[in-house]
């Protein structure tokens, strides 16, 4: 196997050496031109006169001026709904082969996001680029001959009219390249099992038959799978089952809050590589070990724009005001949160994906996800993004020598005023000791929070519950596994439903 690994590793190094370095700004200009040319004769392209945009001296500026921002509800109501009525050439030539179902972290109702063959090709190419980037990491030759466990949603897609539907992880797994199938686990039969718990049990039963070198999936569900495998085989850590495990490709949410609890399941350190794969496309991946930031996929099927994440540009529902300025890669700055806007080969146009990012290296187009537009906790002026909340969780873990893999909170009105009401998922933490420590950390970490605490924000309330409560909440309200992620910040109505669930648990 080491001989095979050396061959594969050598091929990856060769491809990396022969592949010219991408200039992100030039690549994005070409992507925009390709998108506009391809879609100019669609209903959307004709409506917004893509032909005229292409003939302008600066197409990116004309595009921003001529086409409005869309969130999912807006583009679905005005355009994508026509696809469900059998119309073609709506926002992209032809009709999509798939629809990705995504409730994400914002609700129970699934969004239906078109996934075209062109998008699948773009995702595959980004995956190949990510594998090629492994040459930048110090991985031994034998790693490249091991197998990869991809833990996503079921690949048993639903046939509807002239297309198939499922979560994006199930769609991509059902379209893996033929050359990769020999390395892919748990294999097609197990991957098709719709019931997540049953699928994980089958993985546990077969686990020792596989030589897993890499894991890929959302951290919360990956942890539960690993715990099931460990318990089934009555071992202390996952390396006693998969001794050659060396890489974990994380995605969907920030890995930081899960780092301590995830590492507790290991027998030795692994290389953690972050990815940014959404229902709308493969946006970014970590390309080098010197940083945990991810490199935007600027030469694929996605054109990026960035709106400064400032209160005056954000509506109460998390959407963007139409007068908000948008920047291209050549205009962004460091130390500034931006709302990500994408236009894609699946016919999403100036589409609000819902995430906020900051640039860590502009020349390399490297970013970190900082939160969600709808999860920005700005009640009474506290201005806390999810990355600041994650920092607070990591501080508590170190302070109290514990793990807190899940949390959620709400700016909730009590009889004596507004409080940030937190629920922490932990098995060995008490509520009484946490609130003051959490409050002081947030005061030191965020000046706007400190100001708010001197005015309308009365303080912090904390409840500690078992992490299992969060998993069961996701299972009861959506579906276990796949792309399902826990809401970090809830509105008061949703939070009341959450608290009623916790009481009954």
C-alpha positions as CSV (number, residue, x, y, z in Angstrom):
1,X,0.0,0.0,0.0
2,X,2.9,2.4,0.7
3,X,4.0,1.9,-3.0
4,X,0.5,3.0,-4.2
5,X,0.6,5.9,-1.7
6,X,3.9,7.1,-3.1
7,X,2.6,6.9,-6.7
8,X,-0.6,8.9,-5.7
9,X,1.4,11.4,-3.6
10,X,3.9,11.9,-6.5
11,X,1.0,12.4,-9.0
12,X,-0.5,15.1,-6.7
13,X,2.8,16.9,-6.3
14,X,3.3,16.8,-10.1
15,X,-0.1,18.2,-10.8
16,X,0.4,20.9,-8.2
17,X,3.8,21.8,-9.8
18,X,2.3,21.9,-13.3
19,X,-0.8,23.9,-12.3
20,X,-0.3,27.6,-12.8
21,X,-1.0,29.8,-9.8
22,X,-4.4,31.4,-9.9
23,X,-4.7,35.2,-9.8
24,X,-8.0,35.6,-7.9
25,X,-9.0,39.0,-9.3
26,X,-8.4,37.9,-12.9
27,X,-10.1,34.6,-12.3
28,X,-13.2,36.3,-11.0
29,X,-13.4,38.6,-14.0
30,X,-13.4,35.6,-16.2
31,X,-16.0,33.8,-14.1
32,X,-18.3,36.8,-14.3
33,X,-17.9,37.0,-18.1
34,X,-18.6,33.3,-18.4
35,X,-21.7,33.5,-16.3
36,X,-23.1,36.5,-18.1
37,X,-22.4,35.0,-21.6
38,X,-23.9,31.6,-20.7
39,X,-27.1,33.1,-19.2
40,X,-27.7,36.1,-21.5
41,X,-30.5,34.3,-23.3
42,X,-32.3,33.0,-20.2
43,X,-35.4,34.8,-18.9
44,X,-33.3,36.4,-16.2
45,X,-30.5,37.4,-18.5
46,X,-33.0,39.1,-20.9
47,X,-34.8,40.8,-18.1
48,X,-31.7,42.3,-16.7
49,X,-30.1,42.8,-20.1
50,X,-26.9,40.8,-19.7
51,X,-25.9,41.6,-23.2
52,X,-25.6,45.3,-22.4
53,X,-23.7,44.5,-19.2
54,X,-21.2,42.5,-21.2
55,X,-20.6,45.4,-23.5
56,X,-19.8,47.9,-20.7
57,X,-16.2,48.9,-20.0
58,X,-16.5,47.6,-16.4
59,X,-19.0,44.7,-16.5
60,X,-18.7,44.1,-12.7
61,X,-19.8,47.7,-12.0
62,X,-22.7,47.5,-14.5
63,X,-23.7,44.1,-13.1
64,X,-23.9,45.5,-9.6
65,X,-25.9,48.5,-10.7
66,X,-28.3,46.6,-12.9
67,X,-29.1,43.5,-10.9
68,X,-30.6,43.7,-7.4
69,X,-29.6,41.6,-4.4
70,X,-31.7,38.5,-3.8
71,X,-32.2,36.3,-0.7
72,X,-33.7,32.9,-1.2
73,X,-37.3,33.9,-0.7
74,X,-37.0,36.8,-3.2
75,X,-35.3,34.8,-6.0
76,X,-37.5,31.7,-5.4
77,X,-40.7,33.7,-5.6
78,X,-39.8,35.7,-8.6
79,X,-37.7,33.2,-10.6
80,X,-37.0,29.7,-9.3
81,X,-40.7,29.0,-8.7
82,X,-41.0,28.9,-12.5
83,X,-38.7,25.9,-12.6
84,X,-41.2,23.9,-10.4
85,X,-43.9,24.7,-13.0
86,X,-41.9,23.1,-15.7
87,X,-40.4,26.2,-17.3
88,X,-36.8,26.1,-18.7
89,X,-34.1,28.7,-19.3
90,X,-35.2,30.6,-16.3
91,X,-32.1,31.8,-14.5
92,X,-29.7,29.3,-16.2
93,X,-30.0,27.5,-19.5
94,X,-32.2,24.4,-19.5
95,X,-33.5,23.0,-16.2
96,X,-31.6,21.8,-13.2
97,X,-30.8,18.1,-12.7
98,X,-31.1,18.3,-8.9
99,X,-32.6,20.5,-6.2
100,X,-30.7,20.7,-2.9
101,X,-33.0,20.7,0.1
102,X,-31.7,22.9,2.8
103,X,-33.3,24.1,6.0
104,X,-29.8,25.0,7.3
105,X,-30.0,26.6,10.7
106,X,-32.9,29.0,10.1
107,X,-36.0,26.9,10.1
108,X,-37.8,23.6,9.5
109,X,-39.1,24.4,6.0
110,X,-36.7,23.2,3.3
111,X,-35.4,25.6,0.7
112,X,-35.1,24.0,-2.8
113,X,-32.0,25.3,-4.4
114,X,-31.3,24.3,-8.0
115,X,-28.1,22.3,-8.7
116,X,-27.1,22.1,-12.3
117,X,-24.7,19.8,-14.0
118,X,-22.4,22.8,-14.4
119,X,-22.4,23.2,-10.6
120,X,-21.7,19.5,-10.0
121,X,-18.7,19.9,-12.4
122,X,-17.5,23.0,-10.5
123,X,-17.8,21.1,-7.1
124,X,-15.9,18.2,-8.5
125,X,-13.1,20.4,-9.8
126,X,-12.9,22.2,-6.4
127,X,-12.7,18.9,-4.7
128,X,-9.8,17.9,-7.0
129,X,-8.1,21.2,-6.3
130,X,-8.5,20.5,-2.6
131,X,-6.9,17.1,-2.9
132,X,-4.1,18.6,-4.9
133,X,-3.6,21.2,-2.1
134,X,-2.9,18.3,0.3
135,X,0.7,18.4,-1.2
136,X,1.2,21.5,0.9
137,X,0.6,19.4,4.1
138,X,3.2,17.2,5.6
139,X,1.3,13.9,5.1
140,X,3.2,10.5,4.7
141,X,2.9,8.5,1.5
142,X,0.8,5.8,3.1
143,X,-2.0,8.3,3.9
144,X,-2.7,8.5,0.1
145,X,-3.5,4.8,0.0
146,X,-6.0,4.8,2.8
147,X,-9.8,5.3,2.6
148,X,-12.0,8.3,3.2
149,X,-15.2,8.3,5.3
150,X,-17.7,10.9,4.1
151,X,-20.5,11.4,6.6
152,X,-23.3,13.3,5.0
153,X,-27.0,12.9,4.3
154,X,-28.5,10.0,2.5
155,X,-27.5,9.4,-1.2
156,X,-31.0,7.8,-1.7
157,X,-32.4,10.9,-3.5
158,X,-36.0,11.5,-4.1
159,X,-37.2,11.5,-7.7
160,X,-39.6,14.3,-8.5
161,X,-40.9,15.3,-11.9
162,X,-37.7,15.6,-14.1
163,X,-35.2,16.0,-11.3
164,X,-33.8,14.5,-8.1
165,X,-33.9,16.1,-4.6
166,X,-31.8,15.7,-1.5
167,X,-29.3,17.5,0.6
168,X,-26.1,18.7,-1.1
169,X,-23.9,16.2,0.7
170,X,-26.1,13.4,-0.6
171,X,-26.1,14.8,-4.1
172,X,-22.3,15.2,-4.3
173,X,-21.7,11.8,-2.7
174,X,-24.0,10.2,-5.3
175,X,-21.9,11.8,-8.0
176,X,-18.4,11.0,-6.8
177,X,-15.9,10.3,-9.6
178,X,-15.5,6.7,-10.5
179,X,-11.8,6.7,-9.7
180,X,-12.6,7.7,-6.1
181,X,-15.2,5.0,-5.4
182,X,-12.6,2.5,-4.3
183,X,-11.5,4.9,-1.5
184,X,-15.0,6.1,-0.5
185,X,-16.6,4.8,2.6
186,X,-19.1,3.9,3.9
187,X,-19.9,2.8,0.4
188,X,-23.1,3.2,-1.7
189,X,-25.3,0.7,0.2
190,X,-24.8,2.2,3.6
191,X,-24.8,5.8,2.3
192,X,-28.3,5.2,0.9
193,X,-29.8,4.4,4.4
194,X,-32.1,7.4,5.1
195,X,-32.4,6.8,8.9
196,X,-29.2,8.4,10.3
197,X,-29.1,6.3,13.5
198,X,-29.4,3.0,11.5
199,X,-26.7,4.2,9.0
200,X,-24.3,5.0,11.9
201,X,-24.9,1.5,13.4
202,X,-24.0,-0.1,10.1
203,X,-20.9,2.1,9.9
204,X,-19.9,0.9,13.4
205,X,-20.4,-2.8,12.5
206,X,-18.2,-2.5,9.4
207,X,-15.7,0.0,10.9
208,X,-12.8,-2.5,11.5
209,X,-13.0,-3.7,7.9
210,X,-11.9,-0.3,6.6
211,X,-8.6,1.5,6.7
212,X,-9.9,5.1,7.2
213,X,-7.2,7.8,6.8
214,X,-9.6,10.8,6.4
215,X,-13.0,11.9,7.7
216,X,-15.3,14.5,6.2
217,X,-18.5,15.9,7.6
218,X,-20.1,18.4,10.0
219,X,-18.4,18.2,13.5
220,X,-21.4,17.6,15.7
221,X,-22.6,14.6,13.7
222,X,-19.1,13.3,13.1
223,X,-18.6,13.3,16.9
224,X,-21.7,11.2,17.4
225,X,-20.6,8.7,14.7
226,X,-17.2,8.4,16.3
227,X,-18.7,7.8,19.7
228,X,-20.9,5.1,18.3
229,X,-18.0,3.3,16.7
230,X,-15.9,3.6,19.9
231,X,-18.7,2.3,22.1
232,X,-19.6,-0.5,19.7
233,X,-16.0,-1.8,19.6
234,X,-15.5,-1.1,23.4
235,X,-12.3,0.9,22.8
236,X,-10.9,4.1,24.3
237,X,-10.5,6.2,21.2
238,X,-11.1,6.0,17.4
239,X,-7.4,5.4,16.6
240,X,-7.8,1.9,18.2
241,X,-10.2,1.2,15.3
242,X,-8.7,3.3,12.6
243,X,-5.0,3.6,13.4
244,X,-4.1,5.4,10.2
245,X,-6.6,8.2,10.6
246,X,-4.7,11.4,9.9
247,X,-7.0,14.0,8.4
248,X,-10.4,15.5,9.3
249,X,-12.0,17.7,6.7
250,X,-14.5,19.8,8.7
251,X,-17.3,21.8,7.1
252,X,-20.7,23.5,7.6
253,X,-19.8,25.3,10.8
254,X,-16.8,26.7,12.6
255,X,-14.7,23.8,14.0
256,X,-13.5,25.9,17.0
257,X,-16.3,25.1,19.5
258,X,-15.9,21.3,18.8
259,X,-12.1,21.2,18.9
260,X,-11.8,20.0,22.5
261,X,-14.6,17.5,22.5
262,X,-13.5,16.1,19.1
263,X,-9.9,15.7,20.2
264,X,-11.0,13.8,23.2
265,X,-12.1,11.0,20.9
266,X,-8.7,10.7,19.3
267,X,-5.7,8.7,20.3
268,X,-3.3,11.0,18.5
269,X,-3.5,14.4,16.8
270,X,-4.9,14.7,13.3
271,X,-4.7,17.4,10.7
272,X,-7.9,19.4,10.6
273,X,-8.7,21.1,7.2
274,X,-11.7,23.5,7.0
275,X,-14.0,23.6,4.0
276,X,-16.9,25.8,3.0
277,X,-19.4,23.7,1.0
278,X,-22.9,25.0,1.0
279,X,-26.1,24.0,-0.8
280,X,-25.3,26.7,-3.3
281,X,-21.8,25.5,-4.1
282,X,-18.2,24.8,-3.0
283,X,-17.0,28.2,-1.9
284,X,-13.6,27.7,-0.2
285,X,-11.2,25.3,1.4
286,X,-8.0,25.5,3.5
287,X,-5.1,25.2,1.1
288,X,-2.1,25.4,3.3
289,X,-1.1,24.4,6.8
290,X,0.3,27.8,7.9
291,X,-3.2,29.2,8.4
292,X,-6.7,27.9,9.4
293,X,-8.2,30.4,6.9
294,X,-9.8,29.1,3.7
295,X,-9.0,30.1,0.1
296,X,-12.0,31.1,-2.0
297,X,-12.5,29.0,-5.1
298,X,-12.2,32.0,-7.5
299,X,-11.8,30.1,-10.8
300,X,-14.8,27.8,-10.6
301,X,-18.5,28.4,-11.1
302,X,-19.0,31.2,-8.5
303,X,-18.6,34.9,-8.7
304,X,-18.2,36.7,-5.4
305,X,-19.2,40.1,-4.1
306,X,-18.9,41.4,-0.6
307,X,-21.1,43.9,1.3
308,X,-19.6,45.6,4.4
309,X,-21.4,44.1,7.4
310,X,-22.7,47.3,9.0
311,X,-26.1,47.8,10.8
312,X,-27.2,50.4,8.2
313,X,-27.0,47.8,5.4
314,X,-28.8,44.9,7.2
315,X,-32.6,44.6,7.5
316,X,-34.1,43.1,10.7
317,X,-34.7,39.8,8.9
318,X,-31.0,39.5,8.0
319,X,-31.5,40.5,4.3
320,X,-29.5,43.4,2.7
321,X,-30.8,46.8,1.9
322,X,-30.8,47.4,-1.9
323,X,-28.7,50.5,-1.5
324,X,-25.9,48.6,0.2
325,X,-22.5,48.9,-1.6
326,X,-20.9,45.7,-2.9
327,X,-17.2,45.2,-3.4
328,X,-15.2,42.9,-5.6
329,X,-12.0,41.1,-4.6
330,X,-9.8,44.0,-5.7
331,X,-11.6,46.4,-3.2
332,X,-11.9,44.4,0.0
333,X,-9.9,45.2,3.2
334,X,-8.6,43.3,6.2
335,X,-10.3,43.5,9.6
336,X,-13.8,44.1,8.1
337,X,-16.7,41.7,8.2
338,X,-18.5,41.2,4.9
339,X,-21.7,39.6,3.8
340,X,-21.0,37.1,1.1
341,X,-22.9,37.6,-2.2
342,X,-22.6,34.9,-4.9
343,X,-23.7,34.4,-8.6
344,X,-23.4,30.9,-9.8
345,X,-23.6,28.3,-12.6
346,X,-26.8,27.1,-10.9
347,X,-28.6,30.4,-11.7
348,X,-28.2,32.2,-8.4
349,X,-27.7,35.9,-9.0
350,X,-26.3,38.4,-6.5
351,X,-27.6,35.9,-3.9
352,X,-27.3,36.4,-0.2
353,X,-26.0,33.1,1.1
354,X,-26.4,34.3,4.7
355,X,-22.8,34.1,5.9
356,X,-20.4,36.8,7.0
357,X,-16.6,36.5,6.5
358,X,-13.4,38.5,7.0
359,X,-10.3,38.4,4.8
360,X,-7.1,37.2,6.4
361,X,-5.0,37.4,3.2
362,X,-6.3,39.4,0.3
363,X,-3.6,38.4,-2.2
364,X,-4.5,34.7,-1.7
365,X,-8.2,35.4,-1.3
366,X,-8.2,33.7,2.1
367,X,-11.1,34.1,4.5
368,X,-12.6,33.0,7.8
369,X,-16.3,32.7,8.4
370,X,-17.4,35.0,11.1
371,X,-21.1,34.3,11.4
372,X,-24.5,34.5,9.9
373,X,-26.4,37.6,9.0
374,X,-29.5,36.3,10.9
375,X,-27.4,35.3,13.9
376,X,-25.8,38.7,14.5
377,X,-26.8,39.4,18.1
378,X,-27.4,43.2,17.9
379,X,-30.3,43.6,20.3
380,X,-29.8,46.7,22.5
381,X,-26.6,47.4,20.7
382,X,-24.4,44.5,21.9
383,X,-23.2,43.7,18.3
384,X,-21.9,40.2,18.8
385,X,-21.1,38.0,15.8
386,X,-20.9,34.2,16.0
387,X,-17.1,34.2,16.0
388,X,-17.1,36.3,19.1
389,X,-19.6,33.9,20.7
390,X,-17.4,31.0,19.7
391,X,-14.4,32.7,21.3
392,X,-16.4,32.9,24.5
393,X,-17.1,29.2,24.5
394,X,-13.5,28.3,23.9
395,X,-12.6,30.6,26.9
396,X,-15.1,28.8,29.1
397,X,-13.8,25.4,28.1
398,X,-10.2,26.4,29.1
399,X,-11.4,28.2,32.3
400,X,-13.5,25.3,33.6
401,X,-11.5,22.4,32.1
402,X,-14.5,21.1,30.3
403,X,-16.0,20.7,26.8
404,X,-19.0,22.6,25.4
405,X,-19.7,21.3,21.9
406,X,-23.1,23.0,21.6
407,X,-24.7,26.2,22.6
408,X,-27.5,28.6,21.7
409,X,-28.7,31.9,23.1
410,X,-31.3,34.6,22.7
411,X,-31.5,38.3,23.7
412,X,-34.6,37.8,25.8
413,X,-36.8,40.3,27.7
414,X,-37.4,39.4,31.3
415,X,-39.4,41.4,33.8
416,X,-36.4,43.6,34.7
417,X,-35.1,44.1,31.2
418,X,-33.1,42.4,28.4
419,X,-30.6,39.5,29.2
420,X,-28.5,37.3,26.9
421,X,-30.0,34.0,27.8
422,X,-27.6,31.1,27.1
423,X,-28.0,27.4,27.0
424,X,-24.7,25.5,27.1
425,X,-24.3,21.8,26.2
426,X,-22.0,20.2,28.8
427,X,-21.9,17.2,31.1
428,X,-19.8,18.6,33.9
429,X,-20.5,22.3,34.3
430,X,-22.9,24.2,36.6
431,X,-24.9,27.2,35.7
432,X,-24.1,29.2,38.8
433,X,-20.4,29.5,38.1
434,X,-20.5,30.4,34.5
435,X,-22.7,33.6,34.0
436,X,-20.4,36.1,35.6
437,X,-17.3,34.7,33.9
438,X,-19.0,34.7,30.5
439,X,-20.3,38.3,31.1
440,X,-16.8,39.6,32.0
441,X,-15.2,37.9,29.0
442,X,-17.6,39.4,26.6
443,X,-17.1,42.9,28.1
444,X,-13.3,42.6,27.6
445,X,-13.7,41.1,24.1
446,X,-16.2,43.5,22.6
447,X,-16.5,47.2,23.4
448,X,-20.0,47.4,22.0
449,X,-21.1,44.7,24.4
450,X,-19.5,46.5,27.3
451,X,-21.4,49.7,26.3
452,X,-24.7,47.8,26.0
453,X,-24.1,46.3,29.5
454,X,-24.0,49.8,30.9
455,X,-27.3,50.7,29.3
456,X,-30.2,48.4,28.2
457,X,-28.6,45.0,28.5
458,X,-29.0,43.8,32.1
459,X,-26.6,40.8,32.0
460,X,-26.2,37.1,31.2
461,X,-28.3,34.1,32.3
462,X,-27.0,30.6,31.8
463,X,-28.6,27.2,31.8
464,X,-26.5,24.0,31.3
465,X,-28.0,21.0,29.7
466,X,-26.7,17.7,28.2
467,X,-25.3,18.0,24.7
468,X,-27.8,15.2,23.8
469,X,-30.6,17.8,24.2
470,X,-29.2,19.7,21.2
471,X,-28.9,16.6,19.1
472,X,-32.4,15.5,19.8
473,X,-33.7,19.1,19.1
474,X,-32.1,18.9,15.7
475,X,-33.6,15.4,15.1
476,X,-37.1,16.5,16.3
477,X,-37.2,19.8,14.3
478,X,-35.3,18.8,11.2
479,X,-33.4,15.7,10.6
480,X,-30.3,14.1,12.1
481,X,-27.0,14.1,10.2
482,X,-26.3,15.7,6.9
483,X,-26.2,19.5,6.7
484,X,-28.2,20.1,9.8
485,X,-26.6,22.6,12.1
486,X,-27.6,24.1,15.5
487,X,-28.9,27.6,15.6
488,X,-26.4,29.7,17.6
489,X,-28.7,32.7,18.0
490,X,-32.5,32.4,18.1
491,X,-35.3,35.0,18.0
492,X,-37.7,35.1,21.0
493,X,-40.4,33.0,19.4
494,X,-38.0,30.2,18.3
495,X,-36.3,30.4,21.7
496,X,-39.6,29.8,23.5
497,X,-40.1,26.7,21.5
498,X,-36.6,25.6,22.4
499,X,-37.2,26.2,26.1
500,X,-40.4,24.3,26.0
501,X,-38.5,21.4,24.4
502,X,-35.8,21.5,27.1
503,X,-38.4,21.4,29.9
504,X,-40.0,18.3,28.4
505,X,-36.8,16.6,27.7
